[in-house]
Amino acid sequence: MPLRDLTPQMFGCAVARWHRCFLAVLTVASLAVATRGPAAQDFVRRGGHPYLLFTAEQIAGLKERLPQEPALAQAWAGVLADANRAVEPAAPGGRAGAPGGAMETLCLAYRMTGEKKFADKIRELLLRQCARPMWNEDEMLKREPPWHSALGTAATIYTVALGYDCIHDELSPADRATITKALVELGIRPTLNDWVSGDTRIHSLDTMGHNWWSACVFMAGFGALAVLDEEPHARTWLDDIARGSIEWFDYAGSALETKPRSIDPGGALYESANYDNFALSEYLQFRLAWTNTFRSPSLPEIPVLAHAADFFIDVCYPNTGPLMSVNFGDGSLGVDGSRPVTLLWALGDHSPRYLWYLNQTRATQFREGLSGSAPLGLVYAPSPAELAAAPAAPDLPTAALFRDMGWATLRTSWAKDATLLAVRSGFTWNHAHADAGSFVLFHRGTYLLIDSGNCNYALPEYDSYYRQSRAHNVVLFNGEAENPEDTYFGSQFPGTVSHLMDAGELKYVLADATGPTAHLFARNFRHFLWLGDVILIIDDVKSYEPGQFAWMLHFDGEAERRGLDLHVTHGAASVLVRPLFPATFPDAGLPTDYPERMRLVPQTGLKDHDATAKVTYYAFEPPEQTRQSTFLTAIVLVDDKNQGHLPQMERLEGPNMIGVRLRQQGTTTDVYLNLLAEGRIRHRNANIVAGGWETDAYLTAITYPVGANPADPDAATRYFIADGSYLRRDGKVVLDSLSKIFLVAQWKGTGLDVLLQGQPTLNVRLRAARKPAALELNGRPVEASYDEQARALLLSRASDVVGTEPGR
């Protein structure tokens, strides 16, 4: 239509449409600029080769330290001896003679001594790699579509790039051309074509965006850094990889692909500590090489890196022997995060707690660890003087929650040989096993209540046993829990861990395994309530038809039933496991004499990392088949302090309620579980009277000194409420909240500490016989109005400190 024929209204609409289109184009352009990595012309080098890891600055620093640090000099002598053995004509095979295993050693030896024999050996190994027809495994090419790169490719890129960088200036132009061509054509291009390039890519973050993506792509970046002088495309590749790193760390998961978020906000990779170590280290080695290479630009900031090392600290168990770590999934008891923690230190993150952790790992021999005596450790690990200044304990809480990953750890202290409880209920797939709701326990320096672990992935037992639910400390229904196929296809409805509360002697966390077991379980909740020397595990389970529930327990050591308890012992470590509900063990006689009691049924499993070794574990089976049950099981921690006077336990049972009375350390704690709040009744209030207390709470625990009047609300020293809105007794209101909350209120002298979780806006009335001299709410000092007449604190509109949970 000619412009002259447009009415004012039509003209206005046309202008508006043009304006919207212009804004859309401008927005897309702005987004492209905002997410773009460093421009090729902005790269500013620090200097020439070698510039990746064994730089002139780092080598000079190492040489300067040797005369002042005898331990360092001794470690260097060991590396030099290994390098000399590697250049011998009849050098042994295996790690010392392999290109990957010997390369770091040879490179450091050459950079420190300048001796030609080391450079010659490096050149020999490099040319040997370059003569290979491909740097990929044959098996990968048989996939559809073929994979032209894999983990072996990444490992070869690393060793070749490192060696090339270290002896670059000693090589002939022909050698440089040969090595550059191999790095590019056998390593970098196949990797980028498979994993990054939009023209040829076959992988996405939704399919292989876990530890493989990190290893493959960031080692391709490491190789690209090595050939900056020879390969004109290298800067463009690095630009692409820098942008991709942000997406990898921020990958949020996919419902259609049944993939979880890769990295928890607390810095942990969901695939276990093993693979977190591997994936994070691959990125950090690339980042360190980039930082050594360029004055500018820096790689994009990755906020989660500020927490990445803390995960390894939170899941470690310091003890008088080698450091242990929680081994859920395809983890390993001996895994340590010394490599990523050291690399973070080298990148300038000098948190004192890293020094504490690296001191704990000095005696470990994990295959992917980074000891101070390894070549990279000699150059980049903290000095002995720095390690000597490490704090006595990390400045972290004694409990940690990794919500997206589905892990939680709770410990008595950071001291060696303390007690550590770890809980797992997250996503199931691949390296993450079918273990929703599982737990493990470390006690007195020993891994006592265990995860079955894993074995060689090629063995049939890996999938038929180790990855399946029966290999873990979970509740089974008719011998099953999660769908066995979840390890291949993922759990569409993953488990969760939530409501972590750490109040010192009282700790609590909730695991929900209903989602991944929903084909069998209508409810599958597991509460962990830790009270002094007793850990109560409360399982609220419901199925769709009557059947046999079973409470599984895997252990290391000896187990013997004595009366009401199963005694589990390994060396100095011992616990008593006592089922309280739905039934106890027989206290006398033969099991056949008491068919109404809990049965202890031996099962046959396999040893961690040894599928040929059979081990015994146990199933606690209630006497009756049913659709719904509540297991209340106590784990009593035995140590030198309480062996002569273990906690006393008394079962409590009443209308719509079960519970237990615990007497220990001069206190009594009454624990009440509200059966009406277990989902048995809908659209009716879960109001009960338990031991004289009126409440709608799912779980209540009241602690008072031995000899105090349990009927006096003001005699209590601590209240715990899980999912409750009120607690009253004899007309006295202890708790009043319109919405249900999770609460710990604990007197400490004249002060009151409150942990409170609930919806963002709360108005909570909490009884206090006197106005506390100090009030802490979720670890922060706060002011609250106090009603003298009602003897109540009013916590109003506390959304700034409630509604969230601790965690990293």
C-alpha positions in Angstrom: 0.0 0.0 0.0 1.4 3.4 -0.9 2.4 5.5 2.1 0.0 8.3 1.1 -2.9 5.9 1.4 -2.1 5.1 5.1 -4.6 6.5 7.7 -3.0 7.9 10.9 -4.2 4.8 12.7 -2.6 2.4 10.1 0.6 4.5 10.1 0.7 4.3 13.9 0.3 0.5 13.9 3.0 0.1 11.3 5.4 2.3 13.3 4.6 0.2 16.4 5.3 -3.0 14.6 8.5 -1.7 13.1 9.6 -0.5 16.6 8.9 -3.9 18.1 10.9 -5.7 15.4 13.7 -3.2 15.9 13.7 -3.9 19.6 13.7 -7.6 19.0 16.7 -7.4 16.7 18.5 -5.1 19.1 17.7 -7.4 22.0 19.1 -10.5 20.1 22.2 -8.5 19.1 22.7 -7.3 22.7 22.3 -10.9 24.0 24.9 -12.1 21.5 27.3 -9.4 22.6 26.6 -10.1 26.3 27.2 -13.8 26.1 30.1 -13.6 23.7 33.5 -14.8 24.9 36.8 -13.0 24.5 37.4 -11.5 21.0 40.4 -12.9 19.2 42.0 -9.5 18.9 41.8 -9.0 22.7 44.1 -11.9 23.5 47.3 -10.6 25.1 50.1 -13.2 25.8 52.3 -13.2 28.8 55.2 -14.6 26.8 56.6 -17.5 24.8 56.8 -21.2 25.4 56.6 -22.9 27.9 53.5 -21.1 29.2 51.0 -23.8 30.1 51.9 -25.3 33.4 55.7 -25.4 33.9 56.3 -21.7 33.2 59.6 -19.9 33.7 58.1 -18.1 36.6 56.9 -21.3 38.3 60.2 -23.1 37.7 62.2 -20.2 39.1 60.0 -20.2 42.2 60.5 -23.9 42.7 64.2 -23.6 42.4 64.3 -20.8 44.9 62.3 -22.9 47.5 64.4 -26.0 47.3 67.3 -25.0 49.5 64.9 -23.7 52.2 62.5 -26.7 52.2 64.1 -30.1 52.8 60.8 -32.0 52.3 60.4 -30.3 48.9 64.0 -31.1 47.9 63.4 -34.7 48.8 60.2 -34.9 46.7 62.0 -33.3 43.8 64.8 -35.9 44.1 62.1 -38.5 43.8 60.6 -37.0 40.6 64.1 -36.7 39.1 64.8 -40.3 39.9 61.6 -41.3 38.2 62.5 -39.2 35.2 65.9 -40.8 35.0 64.3 -44.3 35.0 61.9 -43.2 32.3 64.8 -42.4 29.9 66.6 -45.7 30.4 66.7 -47.8 27.2 64.9 -50.6 29.0 62.4 -48.5 30.8 59.6 -50.6 32.3 56.2 -50.5 30.8 53.1 -49.4 32.6 52.7 -45.9 34.1 56.4 -45.0 34.1 56.8 -45.9 30.4 53.5 -44.7 29.1 53.3 -41.3 27.4 50.6 -40.0 29.8 52.2 -41.4 33.0 55.7 -40.2 32.3 55.0 -36.9 30.6 54.6 -34.6 33.6 57.6 -36.2 35.3 59.8 -35.8 32.2 58.6 -32.2 31.6 59.4 -31.0 35.1 62.8 -32.8 35.0 63.7 -31.1 31.7 62.4 -27.6 32.9 64.4 -27.9 36.1 67.7 -29.3 34.7 67.7 -28.4 31.0 69.2 -31.9 30.3 68.9 -32.9 26.7 68.1 -36.6 27.6 64.8 -35.5 29.0 63.9 -33.4 26.0 64.9 -36.3 23.7 62.6 -38.7 25.6 59.7 -36.2 25.4 60.3 -35.8 21.7 60.3 -39.6 21.2 57.0 -40.0 23.1 55.4 -37.1 21.2 56.3 -38.4 17.8 55.2 -41.9 18.8 51.8 -40.4 19.6 51.7 -38.4 16.4 52.4 -41.6 14.4 49.1 -43.2 15.6 46.3 -43.2 13.1 43.8 -41.9 15.6 43.6 -40.8 19.3 40.2 -42.5 19.8 39.0 -45.9 21.0 37.9 -48.3 18.2 34.7 -49.0 20.2 33.6 -45.3 19.9 33.7 -45.4 16.2 31.2 -48.3 16.2 28.5 -46.1 17.7 25.8 -44.6 15.7 26.7 -41.9 14.8 30.4 -42.6 15.3 32.2 -40.8 18.1 35.4 -39.4 16.8 36.7 -38.4 20.3 36.4 -39.6 23.8 38.2 -39.7 27.1 41.2 -41.3 25.6 41.4 -38.5 23.1 41.3 -35.9 25.9 44.1 -37.7 27.8 46.3 -37.8 24.8 45.7 -34.2 24.0 46.8 -33.3 27.5 50.1 -35.2 27.4 51.0 -34.2 23.9 50.2 -30.5 24.5 52.1 -30.4 27.8 55.2 -32.1 26.3 55.1 -29.9 23.1 54.8 -26.7 25.2 57.8 -27.7 27.4 60.3 -28.5 24.6 58.7 -26.3 21.9 61.8 -24.2 21.4 64.1 -27.3 21.2 62.1 -28.8 18.4 62.9 -28.5 14.7 60.3 -26.7 12.4 59.5 -30.1 10.9 58.8 -31.6 14.3 56.7 -28.7 15.3 54.7 -29.0 12.1 54.2 -32.8 12.7 53.1 -32.4 16.3 50.8 -29.4 15.6 49.1 -31.3 12.8 48.6 -34.3 15.1 47.2 -32.2 17.9 44.8 -30.4 15.6 43.8 -33.3 13.3 43.8 -36.2 15.7 42.8 -34.4 18.9 41.3 -30.9 18.8 39.3 -30.9 15.6 37.6 -34.3 16.2 36.7 -33.2 19.7 35.3 -29.8 18.8 33.5 -31.4 15.8 31.8 -33.9 18.2 31.2 -31.7 21.2 31.2 -28.0 20.3 30.9 -27.0 16.6 27.3 -26.4 15.5 28.2 -27.6 12.0 29.0 -31.1 13.0 28.2 -31.6 16.7 26.6 -34.8 17.8 26.6 -34.2 21.6 24.7 -31.7 23.7 24.8 -30.8 27.4 21.5 -32.7 27.7 23.1 -35.9 26.6 26.8 -36.0 27.5 27.0 -32.7 29.5 28.5 -34.3 32.6 32.1 -35.4 33.3 32.8 -36.4 29.7 32.0 -33.0 28.4 34.4 -31.3 30.8 37.3 -33.7 30.0 36.9 -33.7 26.3 36.2 -30.0 25.7 38.5 -28.5 28.2 41.4 -30.7 27.2 40.8 -29.6 23.6 41.1 -26.1 24.9 44.4 -27.1 26.6 45.6 -28.4 23.3 44.5 -25.2 21.5 46.5 -23.1 24.0 49.6 -25.2 23.1 49.4 -24.4 19.4 48.7 -20.7 19.5 51.8 -19.8 17.5 51.1 -22.4 14.7 47.3 -22.7 14.4 45.4 -19.6 13.3 42.0 -21.0 14.4 43.2 -21.6 18.0 41.9 -18.3 19.3 38.5 -18.9 17.8 38.3 -22.3 19.3 39.3 -20.9 22.7 36.6 -18.3 22.3 34.0 -21.0 21.8 35.2 -23.1 24.7 35.2 -20.1 27.0 31.6 -19.4 26.2 30.7 -23.1 26.5 32.3 -23.3 30.0 29.6 -20.9 31.4 26.8 -23.1 29.9 28.4 -26.3 31.3 28.6 -25.0 34.8 25.1 -23.5 34.6 23.3 -26.5 32.9 19.9 -26.6 34.6 18.7 -30.1 33.5 16.0 -31.3 31.1 12.7 -33.0 31.9 12.4 -34.5 28.4 16.0 -35.9 28.5 15.6 -37.0 32.1 18.8 -35.2 33.0 19.3 -33.4 36.3 21.2 -30.1 36.9 24.8 -31.1 36.6 26.4 -28.8 39.3 24.7 -28.2 42.6 24.7 -24.6 43.8 27.0 -25.9 46.5 29.6 -26.8 43.9 29.1 -30.5 43.6 28.7 -32.7 40.5 25.8 -35.0 41.0 27.7 -38.0 39.7 29.6 -38.6 43.0 32.8 -37.3 44.6 34.9 -39.4 42.2 33.5 -37.8 39.0 33.3 -34.3 40.6 37.0 -34.6 41.2 37.7 -35.6 37.6 35.4 -33.1 35.9 36.3 -30.2 38.0 40.1 -30.9 37.7 39.9 -31.0 33.9 38.3 -27.6 33.8 40.7 -26.1 36.4 43.8 -27.4 34.6 42.5 -25.7 31.5 41.8 -22.5 33.5 45.2 -22.5 35.1 46.9 -23.0 31.7 44.8 -20.1 30.3 45.8 -17.9 33.2 49.4 -18.7 32.7 49.2 -18.0 29.0 47.2 -14.7 28.7 47.5 -11.4 30.5 44.1 -10.7 29.1 41.3 -11.6 28.9 40.5 -13.7 31.9 38.2 -16.6 31.5 34.6 -15.9 32.6 34.0 -15.9 36.3 32.2 -19.1 37.5 30.5 -18.2 40.8 30.0 -21.8 41.9 33.8 -22.3 42.0 33.8 -20.4 45.3 32.0 -23.4 46.8 33.5 -26.3 44.8 36.3 -27.2 47.2 33.9 -27.1 50.1 32.0 -30.2 48.8 35.1 -32.3 49.2 35.5 -31.0 52.7 31.9 -31.6 53.6 31.9 -35.3 52.4 35.3 -36.2 53.9 35.9 -38.2 57.1 39.1 -37.2 58.9 40.5 -40.1 61.0 43.8 -41.4 62.3 44.3 -43.4 59.1 44.1 -42.2 55.4 41.3 -39.7 54.8 38.0 -41.3 53.8 35.1 -39.8 51.8 31.4 -40.6 51.4 31.2 -43.2 48.5 27.6 -43.0 47.3 27.2 -44.1 43.7 30.3 -44.8 41.7 32.4 -43.1 44.4 35.3 -44.5 46.2 36.0 -44.6 49.9 39.6 -43.3 49.2 38.6 -40.5 46.9 40.1 -37.1 47.8 39.7 -33.7 46.2 43.4 -32.8 46.5 43.7 -32.1 42.8 40.9 -29.6 42.4 41.6 -28.0 45.8 45.3 -27.6 44.8 44.4 -26.1 41.5 42.0 -23.7 43.1 44.8 -22.7 45.4 47.1 -22.2 42.4 44.5 -20.0 40.8 44.5 -17.7 43.8 41.7 -19.0 46.0 43.6 -19.1 49.3 40.9 -20.2 51.7 42.6 -21.4 55.0 40.2 -24.4 55.1 41.8 -25.7 51.9 45.1 -26.0 53.8 43.3 -28.0 56.5 41.9 -30.3 53.8 45.2 -30.7 52.0 46.9 -31.6 55.3 44.3 -34.4 55.7 45.0 -35.8 52.2 48.8 -36.0 52.5 48.7 -39.7 53.4 46.2 -40.7 50.7 47.0 -42.4 47.4 43.9 -41.8 45.3 44.7 -42.3 41.7 43.4 -38.9 40.7 44.7 -37.1 43.7 47.5 -34.6 43.6 50.1 -35.0 46.2 52.7 -32.5 47.1 55.4 -34.8 45.8 53.8 -35.2 42.3 55.3 -32.9 39.5 52.3 -30.6 39.5 52.1 -30.7 43.3 55.8 -29.6 43.6 55.0 -26.5 41.5 51.6 -25.6 42.7 50.8 -27.1 46.1 50.9 -24.8 49.1 54.3 -24.7 50.8 55.1 -26.5 54.0 55.0 -23.2 55.8 51.5 -22.5 54.5 50.3 -26.0 55.4 51.8 -25.6 58.9 49.6 -22.5 59.3 46.4 -24.4 58.5 43.5 -24.0 61.0 42.8 -26.9 63.4 39.4 -27.3 61.8 37.7 -25.9 58.7 35.5 -22.9 59.2 32.4 -24.7 58.0 29.2 -25.9 59.8 29.1 -29.5 61.0 26.2 -30.2 58.6 25.8 -29.5 54.9 23.0 -29.9 52.4 23.4 -30.2 48.7 19.8 -29.9 47.7 20.0 -30.4 43.9 22.4 -33.2 44.3 20.4 -34.9 47.0 23.2 -35.3 49.5 23.5 -34.2 53.2 26.2 -34.8 55.7 25.9 -34.4 59.5 28.8 -34.8 61.9 29.5 -34.5 65.6 32.6 -32.4 65.0 35.6 -31.9 62.6 37.8 -33.8 65.0 39.4 -37.0 63.7 37.5 -40.2 64.4 34.2 -38.3 65.2 30.9 -39.5 63.9 29.6 -38.7 60.4 26.1 -39.5 59.0 25.6 -39.1 55.3 22.2 -39.3 53.5 21.5 -39.6 49.9 18.2 -39.2 48.0 18.6 -37.6 44.6 18.7 -38.4 40.9 19.3 -42.0 39.7 21.2 -42.5 36.4 24.6 -43.9 35.4 27.1 -43.2 38.1 24.3 -42.2 40.5 22.9 -45.5 41.8 19.3 -46.5 42.7 19.8 -45.5 46.3 17.2 -42.9 47.1 16.8 -42.6 50.9 20.0 -44.4 51.7 22.5 -43.5 54.4 26.0 -44.5 55.7 27.7 -44.0 59.0 31.4 -43.4 59.9 32.1 -43.8 63.6 35.3 -43.9 65.7 37.6 -43.8 62.7 35.7 -46.7 60.9 33.3 -46.9 58.0 30.8 -49.0 59.8 27.3 -48.8 58.2 28.2 -48.8 54.6 27.2 -48.5 50.9 28.0 -51.6 48.9 30.1 -49.4 46.5 30.8 -50.6 43.0 33.1 -52.8 40.8 34.5 -52.8 37.4 31.8 -51.4 35.1 32.3 -54.2 32.6 31.3 -56.9 35.1 27.6 -58.1 35.1 27.5 -57.6 38.9 27.9 -53.9 38.4 24.4 -53.5 37.1 22.8 -56.6 38.5 23.8 -55.8 42.1 25.9 -52.7 43.0 23.7 -50.1 41.2 20.4 -51.6 42.4 18.4 -50.7 45.5 19.1 -53.9 47.5 22.8 -52.9 47.6 22.0 -49.9 49.7 20.5 -49.0 53.1 16.9 -48.4 52.0 13.4 -49.8 52.6 12.3 -52.5 50.1 8.8 -53.6 49.2 8.6 -57.3 48.1 12.4 -57.1 47.5 12.3 -54.0 45.3 12.5 -50.2 45.5 13.6 -48.2 42.5 12.9 -49.4 39.0 16.1 -51.2 37.9 15.9 -49.4 34.5 16.5 -46.0 36.2 20.2 -46.6 36.1 20.0 -46.6 32.3 17.2 -44.1 31.6 17.2 -41.9 34.7 14.6 -41.3 37.4 12.0 -39.0 36.1 10.9 -38.1 39.6 14.1 -37.9 41.7 14.3 -38.1 45.4 15.0 -35.1 47.6 16.8 -34.2 50.8 15.5 -31.2 52.7 14.9 -29.5 56.1 18.4 -29.9 57.3 18.7 -28.6 60.9 21.8 -28.7 63.1 21.4 -27.6 66.7 24.4 -29.3 68.1 23.2 -32.3 70.1 20.0 -32.4 67.9 20.3 -32.7 64.2 17.5 -33.5 61.6 17.1 -34.1 57.9 14.3 -35.5 55.8 14.8 -37.7 52.8 11.9 -38.2 50.3 12.3 -41.3 48.1 8.7 -41.4 47.0 9.4 -40.2 43.4 11.9 -42.8 42.2 10.0 -45.6 43.9 6.5 -44.4 43.0 5.7 -47.5 40.9 5.7 -49.4 44.3 5.4 -46.8 47.0 2.7 -44.2 47.5 4.8 -42.8 50.4 8.5 -43.3 51.1 9.7 -40.8 53.6 12.7 -41.2 55.8 13.4 -38.9 58.8 16.8 -38.8 60.5 16.5 -37.3 64.0 19.9 -37.4 65.8 19.7 -36.9 69.6 23.0 -37.1 71.4 24.2 -40.7 71.2 21.1 -42.0 69.4 20.1 -41.6 65.7 16.4 -42.3 65.2 15.5 -43.3 61.6 11.7 -43.0 61.0 10.4 -44.6 57.8 6.9 -43.7 56.7 6.1 -46.1 53.9 2.9 -47.0 52.0 2.3 -49.2 49.0 -0.6 -49.8 46.6 -1.3 -53.3 47.8 -0.3 -55.5 50.8 3.2 -56.9 50.7 6.4 -57.4 52.6 8.4 -54.3 53.6 12.0 -54.8 54.6 14.5 -52.4 56.3 18.0 -53.0 54.8 21.3 -52.7 56.6 24.8 -53.1 55.1 27.8 -53.1 57.4 31.5 -53.7 57.6 32.7 -55.9 60.5 30.8 -58.3 62.7 27.1 -58.2 63.4 25.4 -60.3 66.1 21.9 -60.1 67.5 21.7 -59.9 71.3 18.2 -59.5 72.7 16.6 -56.4 71.3 19.7 -55.2 69.5 21.9 -56.0 66.5 25.4 -55.3 67.6 27.6 -54.1 64.7 31.3 -53.9 65.6 34.5 -53.3 63.7 37.6 -52.8 65.8 37.0 -50.0 68.3 33.8 -48.9 66.5 30.5 -50.2 67.6 26.8 -49.4 67.3 23.6 -51.0 68.5 20.8 -51.1 66.0 17.4 -51.6 67.7 14.1 -51.8 65.8 11.3 -50.2 67.9 8.3 -50.2 65.5 6.4 -51.8 63.9 7.9 -54.5 66.2 11.0 -55.3 68.2 13.3 -58.3 68.0 12.4 -61.2 70.4 14.1 -60.5 73.7 14.5 -64.2 74.5 13.9 -67.6 73.1 14.0 -68.6 69.4 12.7 -66.4 66.6 10.2 -69.2 65.8 8.8 -68.8 69.3 7.9 -65.2 68.5 6.4 -64.9 65.0 4.8 -61.5 66.0 8.3 -59.9 66.4 10.7 -58.4 63.9 12.7 -60.9 61.9 16.4 -60.6 61.1 16.9 -62.1 57.7 20.5 -62.6 56.4 21.1 -61.6 52.7 24.1 -62.2 50.5 25.8 -59.3 48.8 29.1 -58.4 47.2 32.1 -56.6 48.6 33.0 -53.1 47.5 35.3 -53.2 44.4 35.5 -57.0 44.6 32.6 -58.8 42.8 34.1 -62.2 43.6 33.8 -61.7 47.4 30.4 -62.4 49.0 29.4 -60.6 52.2 26.4 -60.8 54.5 23.9 -58.0 55.1 20.6 -58.0 56.8 16.9 -57.3 56.2 14.7 -56.3 59.1 11.3 -57.8 58.2 8.1 -57.0 60.1 5.9 -60.0 60.9 3.0 -59.0 58.8 2.4 -58.0 55.2 0.7 -54.7 55.0 0.0 -51.7 52.8 1.3 -49.1 55.2 3.9 -49.2 58.0 6.1 -47.0 60.1 9.6 -48.2 61.0 11.1 -46.5 64.0 14.7 -47.7 64.3 17.4 -46.5 66.8 21.1 -46.5 66.1 23.0 -46.1 69.4 26.5 -44.8 69.1 28.8 -46.7 71.4 32.0 -45.0 72.6 34.3 -44.8 75.6 32.1 -42.3 77.3 28.9 -44.2 77.4 29.9 -47.9 77.3 29.0 -48.4 81.0 25.7 -46.4 80.7 24.2 -46.5 77.3 21.1 -44.5 76.5 17.9 -46.0 77.8 15.0 -46.4 75.4 11.3 -46.9 76.2 8.7 -47.5 73.5 5.7 -45.1 73.6 2.4 -45.9 72.1 -1.0 -44.4 72.3 -4.0 -43.4 70.2 -2.8 -42.4 66.7 0.8 -42.1 68.1 4.0 -44.0 68.5 7.3 -42.8 69.9 10.2 -43.4 72.2 11.5 -42.0 75.4 15.3 -41.5 75.5 17.3 -41.1 78.7 20.9 -40.1 78.3 23.4 -37.7 79.7 21.1 -36.4 82.4 18.2 -35.6 80.1 15.0 -37.2 78.9 13.7 -36.7 75.4 10.1 -37.7 74.5 9.7 -38.3 70.8 6.1 -38.5 69.4 5.2 -39.5 65.8 1.7 -38.4 64.8 0.2 -41.3 62.8 -2.7 -39.1 61.6 -0.1 -36.8 59.9 1.3 -39.7 57.9 -1.2 -39.2 55.1 -3.7 -41.8 56.4 -6.5 -39.2 56.6 -7.1 -36.4 54.1 -9.2 -33.3 54.6 -9.3 -33.9 58.3 -7.0 -32.3 60.8 -4.1 -34.4 62.3 -4.9 -33.4 65.9 -3.7 -35.7 68.6 -2.9 -35.7 72.3 0.5 -37.4 72.9 1.7 -37.7 76.5 -0.6 -34.9 77.5 0.6 -32.6 74.6 -1.9 -31.3 72.0 -0.4 -30.9 68.6 -0.9 -31.4 64.9 2.9 -31.8 64.3 4.1 -34.8 62.3 7.0 -35.2 64.7 7.6 -33.7 68.1 10.6 -34.1 70.5 10.7 -32.5 73.9 13.8 -32.5 76.1 13.9 -31.8 79.8 16.4 -32.6 82.6 16.1 -35.8 84.5 13.9 -35.2 87.6 12.0 -32.2 86.0 8.3 -32.2 85.8 7.5 -33.4 82.2 4.0 -31.9 82.4 5.5 -28.4 82.9 6.1 -26.7 79.5 8.6 -24.4 81.1 10.7 -27.2 82.4 11.7 -28.2 78.8 15.2 -27.1 77.6 14.6 -27.9 74.0 11.6 -28.3 71.6 11.8 -29.9 68.2 8.8 -29.7 65.8 8.7 -31.2 62.3 5.7 -30.0 60.2 3.6 -28.6 62.9 1.5 -25.5 63.6 0.8 -25.7 67.3 1.9 -27.3 70.5 -0.1 -26.9 73.7 -0.4 -28.3 77.2 -2.8 -27.6 80.0 -3.9 -24.3 78.4 -0.3 -23.1 77.8 0.6 -22.4 74.2 4.2 -23.4 73.4 4.0 -22.9 69.6 1.5 -21.1 67.5 1.9 -20.6 63.7 -0.9 -20.4 61.1 1.2 -22.5 58.7 3.2 -25.6 59.6 6.8 -25.1 60.3 10.0 -27.0 61.3 11.5 -25.7 64.5 14.2 -26.2 67.1 14.1 -24.0 70.1 16.9 -24.6 72.6 17.9 -22.8 75.8 21.6 -22.2 76.2 22.0 -20.6 79.7 19.9 -17.5 79.6 19.9 -17.3 75.8 17.6 -18.9 73.3 18.6 -20.3 70.0 15.9 -20.9 67.4 16.1 -22.7 64.1 13.0 -22.0 62.0 12.0 -23.1 58.5 8.7 -22.5 56.8 7.1 -20.3 54.3 8.7 -16.9 53.6 6.2 -14.9 55.7 5.5 -16.2 59.2 4.0 -15.0 62.4 5.2 -17.4 65.1 4.4 -17.2 68.8 6.9 -19.2 70.9 6.6 -19.7 74.6 9.5 -18.5 76.8 9.2 -18.6 80.6 11.5 -15.6 80.7 12.7 -13.0 78.2 15.9 -14.5 76.8 19.1 -12.4 77.4 20.0 -13.1 73.8 18.0 -14.5 70.9 19.5 -16.1 67.8 17.3 -17.0 64.8 18.9 -19.3 62.2 22.3 -18.4 63.5 21.8 -14.6 63.5 21.1 -12.4 66.5 17.7 -10.8 66.3 15.3 -8.7 68.3 11.8 -10.0 69.0 9.0 -8.6 71.1 8.2 -10.4 74.3 4.7 -10.7 75.9 5.3 -10.8 79.6 1.7 -11.9 80.4 1.6 -14.7 77.8 5.2 -15.5 78.3 5.7 -15.6 74.6 8.1 -14.4 72.0 6.5 -13.0 68.8 8.5 -13.7 65.7 6.7 -11.6 63.1 7.3 -11.3 59.4 10.7 -13.0 59.8 11.0 -13.7 56.0 14.6 -12.4 56.0 15.8 -15.3 58.1 13.3 -18.1 57.6 12.0 -19.9 54.6 15.5 -21.1 53.5 17.7 -23.9 54.7 21.4 -24.0 55.3 23.5 -25.5 52.6 26.1 -24.5 50.0 
